[in-house]
Amino acid sequence: MPSTPPGSEPRWLDHDEMAAWRGFVTASNLLNRRLERQLKEDSGLSHTQYEVLVHLSAAPAGSLRMTELAEKLVTSKSGLTYQVTQLERMGLVGRRSCPSDVRGVFAELTDEGREALRQAAPGHVALVRELLIDVLTREQLAVLAAGLGEVSARLRLDDGA
């Protein structure tokens, strides 16, 4: 759905809005690139694979339905299936059928996956802290969390999530 109705002039970004947009895009791309590189070098995991392990480790019994995991990661089911397949090949995640729904599949964190996460987390968190958290004041972190939380909430509503 276009945000500018047909026949009307677009609302161009002013200087401050453009600075915020460019700052967000540049910082998020640079941050993602550095986090991806650090995880690959230190643990052989992609950032998405690391996030899969994080979500599974936080779930009761280390297990989530694939559809729920895809929603938490804000990714497609096919994209998640690919990542879980890769993690399964590494022995870090397993899959099992849902006993109450033949179409349902659970992803489960293995003991090896829990250990891989335990080893990967300190370096990842240290880099997140170095590149983002410790760069900002508490007030800036609060504004960032509130602002991006509002954006995420609106986008989830638009997606029907």
N, C-alpha and C positions, 0 to 999 in steps of 0.2 A: 504494500500500500504506500503510494507516494506521500511524503510529508508536505509537499507543496501542491495545493489543488491546481488542476489544469487551468491555464490562463492567468494565474497570479504570479507575481514576482517572488523569486526565492528570498528568504531572509538570510542574507549573507552574514558571515561572522564578522564581528567588529575586531579591532586589534586585540583586546583582552581575551575575547572568546577564541580567536585564532591561536593566540599564544598558549592558552590552556589546552586546546585540541592538539596542537603540534607537540607540546610538552608531554602530553599523555601518550601519544602515538610513539614518539621517539623513546621515551623512558620505558614503556612497556616492551617495545621491540628489543631494546638493548638489554633490559633485565631478563627477558625470556631467553635471549641468545646466550647470555652468560650462565644462567642457571642450567640450561640444556647442556652446555659444554662441560660445566663442573660435574654434573651428574654422570654424563657419559664417561669422562676421564676417571672419576673416582670410583664409580660403582657399575658402569656398563649399562645403566638404566637411562631411558629417556625421561623427560620431565613428566610426561603423561603416565608412563609406567610407574614412576615414583608416586604420583598422586593416586593411582589405583591401589598401590600397597598401603598408602596412608589411610584411604577411606576404608579399605578392608580391615586394617588393624583397629580402626575406631569402631567398627561394627560389632554387634553382639556375636560372639563365637567366630569372629573374623570372616564373616560370610555375608554377602549381599546378593539379591537378585540382580541379574545383568541389567535389566531395565532401570532399576533404582540406582545402580552404580553409574550408568550412562547419564542419568539426570543429575547426579551429584557432580560428575565431571564436566557437565555441559558439553557432551559429545554425542555423536550419532551411535546407534547400536552397532552398525557395521565397523565404525572406527574403534569402538571399544572391543568388539570381537577380535579384531586384528591385534590390539595391544594385549588382551588376555591370552590369546594364542601364543604370542611371543613370550609372555611371562610363564605360561604353562610349559613351554619348551625349555625354559631356564630352571624349571622346578620350583618357581616361586609362588605360583597360583595353581589351583586345581578347579575343576568344574564338576558339578553334580546336578542331576535333574531335580526339579521341584516335585515332591511327592503328591501335592494337591493340584498341580497344574502341569499337564504333559508338555505345554509349550514353554514353561518356566525353567530357567537355568540359573543356578547359583554359582558365583565365583567365590572361591575360598582361599584364604591365605594359608600357605603351607608353613611348616616350621622354618624351612629354608628362606621363605619370603619374609617371615618375621625377622629373621637374622639379617637378611640383606637390608631391610629397612632400618634395623638398629644400627648397622654399620654406615649406611648412606646418610641418615638423618643429621648427625652432628655437622658434617661438612656443608650440607645443603642449608641448614638453619644458620650456620655461621655466615654463609654468603648472602642469604636473604637479609640478615641483620646488617652486614657490611654495606650492601648495595642500596638498601631501602630503609630499614627500620632505624638504624643509628644515624642516618643522614637527616632525618626529620625530627622536629620537636614533638613532644606529646600532643600539643595543640594541633600541629599539622597532621599528625597521625589520626587524630580524632576527626578532623575535617575530611581527610581522605577516606577514612572508613565510612563516614556518614554519606558523603557524596557518591562514592562508588557503590555503596549499599543501596542507595536510592536508584541509581542507574540500573543496577542488577535487578532490583525488585520490579521496576517498570518493564524491563526487557523480558523478564520471566512472565509477567502478565500478558504482554503482547504475544509471546510464544505459546501461551496457554499452559505454561509449566506450573 
